[in-house]
């Protein structure tokens, strides 16, 4: 997985709109959107392009390798959304 969305996500979906591989969900029109605590990156779909990072207004998207120890759990949380 190249990028991970963390707990500061405000679900403004700007990253969803810019992602060239459609790997950030849930989208606003998906039934799980309202209940989701945040948005999630699909580890199988992320191509490490970084397009989502500059549009994230809450600074919630980070390379997996750059996460702090406290944030490393978000690698599994992002992946679990797609299982």
N, C-alpha and C positions, 0 to 999 in steps of 0.2 A: 504494500500500500504506500503510495507516495504522499498523500495528504490526509489529514484527519481533522474533523470538526470537533471542537471541545465545548465545554459547558457554558461558555459565554455567548453561544449562538442565540440570536434573537429571531431567527426564522424569517428574515426579510426577503428571502428567495432570490436575491441578486446573484448569488453563486449558482443557483439552479439554472437561471436564465443564461448565464455565460458559459456553462460547462459544455464543451464540444462533444463529450461522450455520454451525456445524460446520466451521469453516475452519482448525482446528489439528489437525495429524496428524504422525506416525502415532499411531493409538490403540493401546491395549494388545492388542486383538484383531486387529490388522492384521499381516500377515506381515513387514512392514518394521520393526516396532517395535524388536525386539531389536538389529538391526544399525544403526539410526539413532543418530547421535551426539547428537541433540537432537530437539526437536519443532520444527515449522515452521508459519508462518502462510501460508495461501493468499492471495496478494495480490488475487485476483479475488473472494474471498468475504468479506474483512474489511470491516466496515461502520464501523470507527472508533468502536465503542461503548465500548471501554476496560474491559469487564467482566473481561478476563483479567489485567489489570495488578495489581489488589490481591490476587488469589488466588495469584499467582506467588511461591512461597516462596524462590526463588533470585534474585529481582530481574533476571530475564532478558528481560523483555518491555518494549520501549521504542517510542515513536513513531519512525518512520523519520527524521523531520526532526530528532530529538534525538540521533541516534547520533554518536559521536565518529568522527573520521577512521578510526581503527583498526577500528571496528565497521561501517563502511559496507558492507563486503563481505558482511555478513549479509543485506542487502537481496536481493542476487542469490542467495545460498545458500537463503534461504527460498523464493524464486520458483522456483529450479531444482528443488526437490523435487517440484513439481507439473507439471513439463514432461516 
